[in-house]
Amino acid sequence: MKKILREQILKRRMALAPSEVLEKSVLIQQRLFNSSWYQDAHTVLFYVSYNNEVHTHSMIQESLLHGKTVIVPKTDTTNKTLILSALFRWDDLCPGAYTILEPRERCIREVPLESIDLCIIPGVVFDCNGNRIGYGGGYYDRLFKTRSHAHRIGLAFEFQIVSTIPGELHDVQVDKIITEERIIECS
């Protein structure tokens, strides 16, 4: 079920024109930046978008300009975990695992999950209860096994929202989902 749903939504997302991705992402960014969770957060973990995900590059760059402490993940493929690193300059990123932009080795400044106020989480599919399907690697599920006070927001295009996703015990849920059309408060 999850695998089929992931494949269907990924196929639809990959069919989006780059201009459509950017247009919808701007609307999502406005909703995010206007939210009290973002405005009150000092330290924000962002995923670095790729493959027609909700585009986070300008969100990251603007957050740096606004004086937020921006954290981005570096993938440790050996241990199947994410290393959380403070980002000071966009130029500190280079293609890493899975061709996703990550901090260069010499630019890694590791921070603990407990120091993060807001986590912006990727996903392929979400439901209104906050369940998500990622790419299947379980990186974010493992990251959030550790309890954290941080709010979790999933960014998605409206077509990535489905009625229900079968949840498993290890699955990470989000507190809110922001699309180009609405903000979903998850139960």
N, C-alpha and C positions, 0 to 999 in steps of 0.2 A: 504493500500500500504506500508506504513512505517513499520507496524508490520510484514508483510510477508517478506519484505526485511531484516529486523533485524533478524528474525528467520532463514532465509536461510543462511545469512552470519555467524551468530553465530554458526550454525551447522557445517559449513565448517571450521570455525576457531577452534572449539573444536576438530575437527578430526585431526588437525596437531599434529605430534609427538613433544614431548618436544625438541628434538634435532633440528628439523626444525624451531621451534619458536626461539630458541637461535641463530641459524645460520643466519636467516633473520634479527633478531634484531641487531646482530653485524654489519651488513651492514648498517642498518638504523642509528645506533649510529654513525658510521663513517661519514655518510652524515650530520647528525645533528651537530656533533662536529666540522666538517670542515666548517660549514656555518658561515657567518659573523654575523648573528643574535645571534647565540650561543656564538661565540667568543667575541662579544661586550657586551653581557649581564653580569651584575653583579649579578642580582637576578633572579633566574629561578624557576618557578612553574612546578613541575613534578607531573603527576599522578603516583600512585604506582600500577604497573601492577598486574593483577591476571587473572585467567581463559583464558590462552593462548593469552592475549593481547600482543602487541609488548612489549617485556621485558624491563622495565625501571630500574630494581634494580641496574645493573652495571652502568647505566648512572648516577643514583643518587649518588652512591658511588664514582665514578670517579669525578663527579662534586664537591663533597665535598673535595676530595683530591686536585683538581685544585684551590681551594679557592673560588669557587662560593658560593653565599648565596643561599641555596636550600630551597624551600618552598614546603610543601606537604599538601594536603587537609585532614581535619578531618570532617567526615560527621555528621551533626546535623539532625538526622532523624525526630525529632519533628517539626522543622521549615523547613525541606526539603532544607537546605542550606549547603554550604561548609564553614568551618572555615579554614582560611589559616594560617599555622603554620611553623615557621622556624625550620629546622631540622639540628641538629649539629652532631648527631651520628646515624648510622643505627640502633643501639640497642635501640634507643628511640621509635621504632615502635613496635606495637603489633597488632594482628587481631582485627578489629573493626567492624563497620557496614558492612554488606554484606560480612564478612570475609576478607575484604581488609585491608592490613597493614596501620595503622594510628598512629599518635603520641599518646603515653600514656597520660592520663589525666594530670599527673604531669609534662609532657614535652611540653605541648602546650605553644607556644610563638607566639601569634597572630600577624599577619602583615596585613596591608591594601593592597588591590589589586593595589592601585596607586603606591606602592613601587616596583612592579614587572616589569622587563624589557621584559621577555619572558615567555610565557605560553605554556607548552607541554600538549596538550589536547587529551584525549582518544576519541574513537568513534568506533561504530560497522561498519558503512558504511559512505563513503565520496563520493562526486562528485568533478569534477575538478573546480567547481565554489566556492568551500569551504563550501558547505552545508554538514551537518553531521547528522547522526542518532546515538544517544547514546543508553543507556539502557532503556530510557523512563521515568526516574525519574525527568528530567529537572534541575538537580543540576547545571550543567555548564551554562545552559541558564539563570538561575536565578543569578548566580555569575556575568556573563558578562552583566547583565542589567545595571550595573554601568559602565560608560565609563572608559576606561583604555587606556593608550598609549602603553601598552605591545603588542608585536607581538604575534600572535597565530599560533602555528604549530600543526597539527594533525599528529600522527604517525599511520601508517596502513600497513598491508601487501597488496601487489598489488591486490589480489583478492577482497579486501574490497572497491576498487574504482569502482563506477558504473557511467553510463553516466549522469543521472540526478536524483536528489532527490527532491521531492516536498517540497519546503520551506514554513515555516510559519513565521509570523512577529516576534515571540519571539525566533526563532531559532538562535543559535550562529553559526557564520561562522568562518572558519579559513583562515589565509592569505596564508599559504603553507601547503602542505601535503608531508611527506617524507615516501617513501616506500623503499623496498630493491632494487628496480630497478631505481627509479628516484625521483627528487624533482619537485613537481607540484606547479607552481606559480598560485594561484587562482585569478580569476578576481573580 
